[in-house]
Amino acid sequence: MRKIFRIYGLAALILIMTATTVYAANQSSSAYAKGGGNDGSSSYITGQGQMGRMKFNSSGGGYGFYEKVCSGTTTYSPATFIPASGGSVDELVPMPSGCQFKLHITSGTFPVAGTIQNYD
């Protein structure tokens, strides 16, 4: 009887640890820039070897891009613009494991709010 409880206990522990690890790997971070040409940025998130997403929107102009840090080398994506009439951006971003990503946004006339996430 004890052996059965040990086996089931071990199986439950492995299942919980696996589920927690997979869930904990998904990260997202938000950024906000007040209207009038102000800047905002998110905190860093870590890539997990799959496509992630960069999203931001505004009622009147602005732009955004992401920063990628891999093995101490920093690169920046091309900026994506929101027209003065307003709109949103929703782009897939390749996010290699171990690299850090950060969203940078700049407002136009109106505020810009955005999110970067390491899952699709």
N, C-alpha and C positions, 0 to 999 in steps of 0.2 A: 504494500500500500504506500509506503514511504517513497519507494522508487517511482511510482506513478506520479506522485505529487512533485517530485524533483523534476521529472521529465516535462510535465505540464508547466511548472514554474519557470523552467529554463526556456521553453518555447515561448511563453508569454513575455518574458523579459526580452528575448531577441526580437519578437514582433514589436514591442513598444519602442525599443531602441531604434529599430529600422524606421518605423513610422515617424518618430520624432526627428531623426536625422534628415529624412527627405523633406519633411515639412519645414524644418528650421532653415534649410538652405534657400528657400524663397525669400527674397528681400525686395523692398521698395523704399524709395525716399522721395519726399516732396520738396518743391521749391516755390517761392512766391516772390514777385517783384512788384512793388507799388507802381502805379501809373506815373508817367512823366519821364521815362528814360532811365529808370532805376534798374539795378542788377540784382539777381538772386541766384542762389545755388543750393543744391541738395547736399546731403552728406554722401560719403562714398558707400557703394555697395560692391559686393564681390561677384564676379561672373561665375557661372557654374557649367560652362561648356555647352551652352545652348543659346537659342535666340532669346533676347530680352526685348523690352519695349521702352521707347521714349515718347511721352505724351505731354503736350502743353496747349493751352488755349488762351484767347484774349478777345475782348469785344472791340479792340481797336489797335492793331499793330503790335509788333514785337518780334523777337526771334529767339532761337535757342540752339544749343549744340551740346554734345557730351564730351567729357574728358575721359581718356583711357590711360591708366598707368599699369604697364606690364614690365616686370623685372627692372624697375627704376626708370623706364623710358616713358615719357608722357607724350601722348598725341591727342589731337582734337579733331572731331568730326567737322565737316562743312556745316555752316550755319543754315538753318531752315527758317524761313520767314513767314510771318502771319501778315496778311494784307491789312491796310488801314481800316478796311470795312469789317475786320474781325474774322475769326475762324479758329481752326484747331489743327494740330499736327499729331499724327499717330504713326510712328515709324518702328519697324523691327530693327534691332541692333544685335549683331553677332557679339557674344560675350564669352570669350575663352575663360576657362577655369583659372582661378588665381589672380586674374586681373581686376583692378579696381575701376569703377565707373562713377562719374559725377555729372549731374545735369546742371548746365548754366543757362539762365534765361535773362533777357532784357526786355523791359516793357516799352510800349509805344505810348500813346495817349492814355490808354487804360491799363490796369494791372494785368499781369500774366501769371498764371498758376500752372505748374507742371509736376510730373512724376516720372521717375525712371525706375524700372523694375527688371530683375534678372530672370524673369520667366515670361512666357507668352500667354 
